[in-house]
């Protein structure tokens, strides 16, 4: 299962990531960072497919997507 890390202090709440997420798991948090922006949050990491569309479109580079390594054995 991928892990979605969002740097909420860098997020300006533009919403571009919300529009490109194929699984529709990104949403405005309803909370504000110290700069006063309503930042984005991932509402269901279990549905994330690690496509990185959010990271690619984000002008502020707030996303880190970590893919779980499969253990062979």
C-alpha positions, 0 to 999 in steps of 0.5 A: 500500500502506498503512503501519501505524504503531503507537506501541508505548510507548502500547500497553497490549496490550488486544488490541481491535485484534486482534479487529476487524482483518478481515485478521487482520494484528495480533498480540501482538509477544511483546516488551514496552514500557518500561511492561511491556505486550506491545504489538501489531504488524502482521505483514503490511502488504501485506494492510492495506486501510486500513479503520482499524478498529484506530485506531477501536477503540483506546482509547489512540490508538496507530495511524496509518494512512497510505494511499499516494496514487495518482499520476494521469498 
